[in-house]
C-alpha cells in the first residue's frame, strides 16, 4: 500500500538526497497497512488534547512561512475523519499565513505532545471560512471563554498525515501540568507543616508552669 505522506513529500530532489544518504532502498520498499489519509480514534484523542501547533505555508514568491497557533486545549476540532477546523484568532494582524493560503491552499502542520514526546505531521488544503458563512462550523470551533478574538474559521481538508519518531523531542511541561504534578507534594508539605505546628504547640504547653 502507498505511503501517502511520503508520496506527497518525496520529490526528485528528496529521492536524490535519500540515495546520497543511503536510505533510498528502505523508503522505496517500505510497506504500510494504511495510507494515513483518514484520522482514527488515536489521532482524534491526540488532537483533542493539543493547545498549540505549527503551520507552514508558502508565499507567492516561494518563501516558506511557519506560524505558531495556540488556543485552549482542543481548539482544533476534528470535524470528520478527513477534516479539521480551528478559529483563526487575531494576532499581530500581518496576515501572512492567511494571505499565503488565499493564493495557495497547501499547508503543513506539526502538533507536538512534549511530555509524551510524540508529534503528528499533517498535509492539508486550507480553506478560509467567514464566521457568518457557516454558523454551525463557527459554533463548533469558537471557545466562548477564551480571550482571543476570532476573525475566521480555517477548515483543513486532509491529504495525508504521519507520526514522527520521538527522537530529539525534549520533554516540556505547561504550567498547568507542573501544577498538577506537584500538587501532592504541596499537600504533603502543608500536612507536615500543620503537624510541626501542632508539635511545637504541645511542647510549648508542656513547658508552661
Secondary structure, 3 states (H helix, E strand, C coil): CCCHHHHHHCCHHHHHHHHHHCCHHHHHHCCCCCCCCCCCHHHHHHHHCCCEEEEEEECCCCCEEEEEEECCCCCCEEEECCEEEEEEECCCCCCHHHHHHHHCCEEEEEEEECCCCEEEEEEEEEEEECCCCCHHHHHHHCCCCCCCCEEEEEEEEEEEEEEECCCCCCCCCCHHHHHHHHHHHHHHHHHHHHHHHHHHHHHHHHCCC
